[in-house]
Structure formats: C-alpha cells, structure tokens
C-alpha cells in the first residue's frame, strides 16, 4: 500500500511541514535551498534537459519519494517540470512522452511507478501524449547499488517494444527522475532508434553532472 503524508493543513510546505506554501508546494525556505540551473547535457547525441542540480534537498526528496513512498512529493516534482516548460517552452518540439519504463516485478514490490506518477500529473497540462509501446522486459537490480561497469551490464537488453507502433518521423522526449551515468537513457535511446524517430531527447528532474 502506498503511504503518503496526511497534512492537517494543505497550505503548509510538503517538504518541511513548518511554513506556509509559497510555490511548487514548498515554502520560501525550502525553495531557497534548491539549486535551479535550467541546464542541459548530452548522452551520446541525445540532449538531456534538467531544471535542478542534484543537491542535498533533491537527493533527500527523491530518496524518500521512491523508497519511503512519500508520494506527496510527486506534486512537487510535477510542478517543477511544468514550470521548467513555462521557462523553456520545451514540450512544443515533441510528439511523444516516454516515462522511463519500470518492470512489473519492481512496480509490485515498490507499490507504484514513481516516474509515471509524476508524468501523469503534468502531461495533462501539455501538448504531449504517451507512447506506451516501450516496456522494460528484463528485471534488473537497482542502479544505485552498482558500480559503473555493473550498471552498464545490468541494463543491457532490458527494454523492448511490445507492439509494432511506428515512431517514423516523430520527436520523442524520455522522462526520468535523475541522470547520473546515463546508462538508462542510452539503452532506451538505442531501442527507440530502431523505429526511425526524427529525434530523441530526455528530460529529468535533476542531474549530478557539472553545469555547462
């Protein structure tokens, strides 16, 4: 069962619970701790956009969201993405959104799809539609428990199409929570390019990489 915060007063910050909400379900104090960079990087030839640096507050929120099931944080993350789009007008250049797929075994264990929960909140406010034909067919270990070489091997042949829906000439935006080594995005990208899309890019909440 998914646990969540039960707020006595929804006007208080979803993270600290101490102060009144100012924006993105956060108070002024918590907002000031975020390191907004509105940056991009490249994984091979795939451009990856991200609004926030992976500092302590982002690390704590993502960890507690995924592993402590504090699903209220999905509201914060969704708003981060929507406001990023308002600043950059990113979504207008894409046809399909693909949340990084989760294997059914892990979804049952965790109790929810942490990426899809966020994207379900923001996609209805955009021009994007889901491309649901890509699945994670291989059950893999958690990437954060592995070293660089183990991460690469862990995700090999982990993704595949469940049908023959075309991507010919389409622009695809992959969505994930964080980019570190980029292995997940690399593997997804390789599978997508077998269907001849026009371009593939990615959007994550945060990155641990340097600002460029």
N, C-alpha and C positions, 0 to 999 in steps of 0.2 A: 504493500500500500504506500502511495506517495505521501510523504509528510510535507508539511508546509508551515510557515509562520501563521499564527492566528493573531491578527492585530486587533487590539482593543480599540484602536483609533487609526483608520487608514490614512489619516493625514500626517502620520509620523514616518520618518525615514525607514525604508525597508531594510537598510543595512544595519545602522546602529540602533534604531528604535528610540532615540533620545530626543531628536529635534524634529521640527515640522518640515515636511517635504517642500523643497524649492523647485526641483526639476528632476525628471527621469526617475521619480520615486525615491530620490535621495535628498538629504538636507545639504545646506551650503557647506558645512564642514566636510562631509564625505565627498561631495563634488570637488572640493578644492584639493583632495588627495589624489584624484585621478590625473593621470598624465596623458592628456589628449594630444595626439600627434597628427591625425589625419594623413597617414603615410601610406606608402606602397613599397613593395619589394618584388623580386622575380624568383620564381621556382622554375628553372629551365627558361622557357619562353612564355610562361604563364604569369601574368601580372596578378599580384595579391594585394588587396587593399585592406587596411585595418585602421580603425579610429583611435585605439588606445595602446599604450605601451604596457607590457606585462609586468607591472609593478606589484607591490605587496597587496594593495586593495583588490586589484583584478585577480591576482593569484588566489586570494582568500575566497572571493566571491565565486569564482569558477570551481574551486575545490569543493566548497560547501554545497554549491548547487548540484554538482554531479554526484558526490559521494555521501553527503549528508541529506540529500534530497530536499534542499530548501528551494522549492520550485517557485517561490515568490520572486526570486532573482531573475526569472525569465522575463518578467515585466521590465526590469531594469535593462537587461540585455537587448530586448526588442526595441526599447526606446532609444538606446544607443545607436542601433542600426538605422532606425528611421531618421534620427537627427543627422547622422552621417550622410544619408542620402539627400537630405534637405540642403546640406552644405556643399555637396559634390555633384548632385544630380546624376548619380552613378547608374541607377536602375534603368533609366530610359534607353541605355545602349544594349540591353539584354532581353532575350525572349524567354528563357527558362531559368528557373532557380532549382539547384540540386543541393539539398541539405546532405552533408556527408552521411552516407548510409550506416546504420547500425545493424549488426547481426541480431537475428531474433533471439538467440540464446542470451546475449548480453542485455537486450531490452527486457527480457523476462526477469533477469537477475536484478537489474537496476530498478525496474518498475516503470520506467518511462524512457522515451527517446529524447535526450536532453537537447539535441540540436533541432529536431523537428518541433519541439515545444516552443522554442524561441521563434523559429521561422513561421509557424502557424499564427503567431501573434502579429508579425509585421507584414506578411505577404499580402494580406487583405487590404493594406493601405498603399499598395504599389501596383504597377502595371504587369508585374511578373506572374507567371504561372509555374506550377510544379512540373518537372519532368520526373515521373515516378518509375521509370523503367530500369534504372540502375539500382542494383542491390548489393549488399555485402554478403557473399555466399560462403565465405570462409570465416570460421570463428577464430579470432586472434587474441593474443594476450594484450593487456593494457600497455600502450606505448610508453607511458611514463615510468614503467618498471624496467625498461630495457635500455641497453646502451645503443650507440649509433648504429653499429653493424647488425645487432639483433633487431632493431626497428626496421631496417631495410628488408631483412629476410622475413620478418613477421607478416608484412603486408603484401608480399608477392602473390599475385593471382587471387587477391581477396575480393575483388569486385568484378561483377559481370552484369550483362543485360538479361532481363527476364523475358523480353519480347523483342520484336524487330522494329520498333518505332524509330522513325528516321530523325536524325539531327542535321541533315543536309542543309548547309547554309544558315544554321541557327547560331545565335550567340548565347553562350552558357555561363552562368555565374554559380560557382560552387560556394556553399556556405558552411563554415566550420567555426568552432569556438576560438581556437588558437593555432597559430603556425609557429613551429619551432624548427625541426629539421626539414619539414616539408614532405616527408615520405608519404603521408596520406594523400596529399594533393597530387603528388607525382603519379601515384598508382591510379587514382581516379582519372587524371588527365589522359594517361595512356589508353585507358579503356574508351573514354569518350571520343578520342580522335580516330578510333576505328569506324566511327559513324559520320565522319567528314563534317563536323561543325565549322562554322565560319571562324569562331574564336572561343576560347575557354579562358575565363579568369576566375578569381576566387575572392571572397570576402570573409574576413574573420573578425571577431571582436577585438583581438589583441595579438601582439607578436612580441617575442623576446629579442628580436633582431635589432640591430642598430638603426637609428634614424638616418635615412638617405636623402 
